Amino acid sequence: MFGMPDPLYTPEYVCKGDEVAVIETSKGTIRVRLDADGAPIHVANFCELASSGFYDGLKFHRYVPGFVIQGGCPNTREMTSDEVARGLRGPDGQPGTGGPGYRIRHEYDTNPRNSHVDGALAMARSQDPDSAGSQFYLCLGPQHALDSGYTVFGTTVAGHDVIGQLRAGDEIVSIRIEHDAR
């Protein structure tokens, strides 16, 4: 029906619990251990998108010093790094407003490890708690004020220095999912 939000998406990916996201950026590599036990919907969704190549070639579009670096908006795909960094509108729309065409259920109130520590990987969303899709952010320092409203689904285990160098316009070269026994 017109005016009704898209139905919530349930990913088909089955989490194994040992997923590690290897995020290759134009500034270097970041490794994030994903929390499939605490945020299974978010991890499965992220793994599906990463495995399909959805994130390849997108740019980080939002940088707030001491807060977050955000990416995952498909509207940045056809834009140059300079256009994204300058905050221009791209051919597919304004960076920061795009998604995968669906939304997923929030898990911040059911994840016992939902803590925005330095290097936490979490899903961005609009005002609707169930509006996350593809946009994610990495914390630049602890951001515990976000714990009660945004789902954390991973923790950086390598590449903190890379996260600190990222700025709007930097490229997500690729994201691949590896399996790493703990």
N, C-alpha and C positions, 0 to 999 in steps of 0.2 A: 504494500500500500504506500501511496505517496506520503512522505513525511515520517514514515516509520524508519528507525535505524536498521542497518543491516543486521541479520541474525549473527549470533556469536559463532565463531568458527572453532571447531574441534580438530586439532591437528591429527594426522594419521601416523606420524612418526612415533615409534615406540622407544621411549628413553631407556637406555641401559644403565644409566647412573654413573657412567665414567666419561661423559662427554667433556671435551676441552675444545673451545673455540680458538682457532689460530687466525688472528686478524692481521692480515698483511696490509700495511698502510704505506703511503708515500714517505713516511718518516721512520718506518721500521715495523717490527713484529711485536704483537701483543698476544699473550696466551692467557685465556680465561677459563678457569674450571667452572663448569656449569652445574647448577644445583637442581638436578632433576627431582630430588626428593622433596624439596621445599616449593618449587615452582614448576611442576611438570608440564603445564600448558605452555608457559613461556619458553621453556627449554625446547620442547617439541616444535613449537612454532618457529623459533630462531633456527633450529637445526634444519627444518624443512626449507626455510628461506635461503639459508646459507648453502645448502646442498644443491638447490636449484640455480644458484648463481645470481639470485636476486640482488645481493649487495655488491657484486663485482662492478667496480667503476663508479659507484656512488661517491659523493663527497660529504665530509662533515660540514654541516651547515650552521651550527650554533656553537659558539665558544664563549663561555662566561668565566673569566679568570677566577681561580680559586673555588669554582663551583662545578661545572660540567663541560664536557665536549660531547656534542650530539650529532648523530648521523642516521642513515637508514631511510632517508626520504627519496623515493624514486624520481621526484621532480628535479633532482640535481644531476640525473644521468646525462642529459644532453647539454649540460652547462659546463663552461670552463671553470677551472678552480678560481680564477680571478673574478668571474661573474658571481659565483657563490660567495666568495669572501666579501664582495662589495654589497651583498644583500639584494642583488637584482632579481627580477622575476624571470623565470626560464620559460621555454616553449611549452612545458607541461604544467606550469603553475609556480606559485611562490614556494621556494624551499621551506620545508618545515610543515607543509600542509598535505603532503602525499602519503599514501600507504599502499598496502597490498590489495585493497578492495574488500577487506573484511576486518573484523575486530575480534579480540579475544577477551575472555573473562579475567578480571583482576585476581591476583593471588597474594596481595600484600597483607591481608588480614588472616591468611591461613599458613603462610610461610614462617616457620619458627626462626629462620635465619634472615629475615627481611631487614638487613642492616646496611645502610648506606655508608660503608667504610670507604677509605681511600682506595680507589681502583674498582669499586663495585660496578657491575654491569646491571643496568636496570632498563625497563621499558618506559618510554615516554608515552604520554596520552594527552587527550584534551580534558575538558571538565568532567566528562562522563567517565566514571571509574572503569567501565568496560569498553574503552575506546582504543586501547593499545593495538598495534598491528605490526609495523616493521621498524619504527623509529626507536632507537636505543641511545643511551648515554652512558658514559664512564665518568665516575666521580673524581674530581680533582681535589681530594681531601675529604674528610668525613662530612656527610650531609644528612645527619640524623633527623632533621626537620622533615625530610621526605619519607621517612620510614612508614608513616601511617597513611600514605596515599599513592605510593608508586612501588611496583613489584621489582625487587632485586632478584636476579636469576643467575648471577655468576660473580666470581671474585677473581681479580687479576692475580696470576701466579708468576708472570714474567712480563717485562715490558713497561713497568711503571714509568721509566724514563721516557719511553716513546709517548705514552699518554700525555706527559707533561709538555711535550714539544708540539702536539697537535693543535691546529688552529682551523677556523672556518676556511673551507676551500681545499684542505688536504684530502687526498683520495683514499678511499677504501679499495685497495687493489683487489682483494679477495678475502673471503672468510671460508675456512674449511673446518670441518668437524673431525677431530681425532678421538680415539678412545684410549684412555690412559688409566690403567689399574692403579688404585691408590696404594 
